Amino acid sequence: LGFNTASEIILHEELAALGAEVHVATMDGSAGIRGLVTDALLQVRPDFDHYYVCGPMPMMQALYPLLPDGGEFSLEERMGCGTGLCFGCTVQTAGGPRRICHDGPVFPKKELPW
């Protein structure tokens, strides 16, 4: 989990209660590892069978090369209509253009061509 500061941390206890191994990164170092989630990933090197990534596009694109296949990315995009008619939230995938609101928002890593 990545945050700017410790006061912003959410869902840590809930995820841990589900049995997830949770690591926190804060930009100011007030909790967990100081830096970005990419820093935490490189430092901790967690062993996992599956993962989920959500957050701003630059963060997800930075994580993409550091993670193995077998995970999913939940894409965020402004959605004009939310029904798939306007094609305003289209993202390029390995299978061609896909609409985040209609075909996603969650896509397997292997479908994203980053």
C-alpha positions in Angstrom: 0.0 0.0 0.0 1.3 3.4 -0.8 0.5 6.8 0.7 2.0 10.2 1.2 1.9 10.1 5.0 0.8 7.7 7.8 -2.4 9.7 8.5 -3.7 8.6 5.0 -3.3 4.9 5.5 -6.5 2.9 4.9 -7.4 -0.8 4.7 -4.1 -2.0 6.3 -5.9 -3.8 9.1 -8.7 -5.1 6.9 -6.3 -6.7 4.4 -4.1 -8.1 7.1 -7.2 -9.7 8.8 -7.9 -11.4 5.5 -4.5 -13.0 5.7 -2.7 -10.8 3.2 0.9 -9.9 3.8 0.7 -6.1 3.8 3.6 -3.7 3.3 3.2 0.0 3.5 5.2 2.8 1.8 4.9 6.4 2.7 6.5 9.3 0.8 7.5 11.0 4.1 8.7 7.8 5.8 6.2 8.3 8.7 5.1 4.6 8.3 6.6 1.6 6.7 9.2 2.1 3.9 10.1 5.6 2.9 9.3 6.2 -0.7 7.0 4.9 -3.4 5.4 1.5 -3.7 8.0 0.6 -6.3 10.7 1.2 -3.6 8.8 -1.1 -1.2 8.4 -3.8 -3.9 12.1 -3.7 -4.7 13.1 -3.7 -1.0 10.7 -6.4 0.4 10.6 -8.6 -2.7 7.3 -10.3 -1.6 6.5 -13.8 -2.7 2.9 -14.0 -4.0 0.8 -16.1 -6.3 -1.5 -13.3 -7.4 -1.7 -9.5 -7.0 -4.0 -6.6 -7.7 -2.8 -3.1 -8.7 -4.9 0.0 -8.6 -4.0 3.7 -8.4 -2.8 6.4 -10.7 -1.7 5.4 -14.2 2.0 6.5 -13.7 2.3 4.3 -10.6 0.8 1.3 -12.4 3.1 1.7 -15.4 6.1 2.0 -13.0 5.0 -1.3 -11.3 4.3 -3.1 -14.5 7.9 -4.2 -15.4 8.6 -5.1 -11.7 5.8 -7.6 -11.4 5.4 -11.1 -12.9 2.4 -12.2 -15.0 -0.4 -13.5 -13.0 -1.8 -10.3 -11.6 -4.5 -7.8 -12.4 -4.5 -4.0 -12.9 -7.6 -2.0 -12.2 -7.5 1.0 -14.5 -8.8 4.4 -13.7 -10.0 6.7 -16.4 -12.5 9.5 -16.8 -15.7 7.9 -18.1 -17.9 10.1 -20.3 -21.0 7.9 -20.4 -20.1 4.9 -18.3 -21.9 2.5 -20.6 -19.4 1.9 -23.4 -21.1 4.0 -26.0 -18.8 7.1 -26.2 -15.4 5.2 -26.3 -14.0 8.0 -24.1 -12.3 5.6 -21.7 -10.7 3.4 -24.3 -7.3 1.9 -23.5 -5.0 0.0 -25.9 -4.6 -3.7 -24.9 -2.8 -6.7 -26.5 -6.2 -7.6 -28.1 -6.8 -4.1 -29.4 -8.7 -1.1 -28.0 -10.9 -1.9 -25.0 -13.3 0.2 -23.0 -12.5 0.5 -19.4 -16.1 1.1 -18.3 -17.5 -1.8 -20.3 -14.7 -4.3 -20.8 -12.9 -3.5 -17.5 -11.9 -1.8 -15.3 -9.8 -4.8 -14.3 -7.5 -6.3 -16.9 -4.9 -9.1 -16.5 -1.3 -7.8 -16.7 -0.7 -9.9 -19.9 -3.3 -7.9 -21.7 -1.7 -4.5 -21.1 1.1 -3.6 -23.6 3.2 -1.4 -21.3 
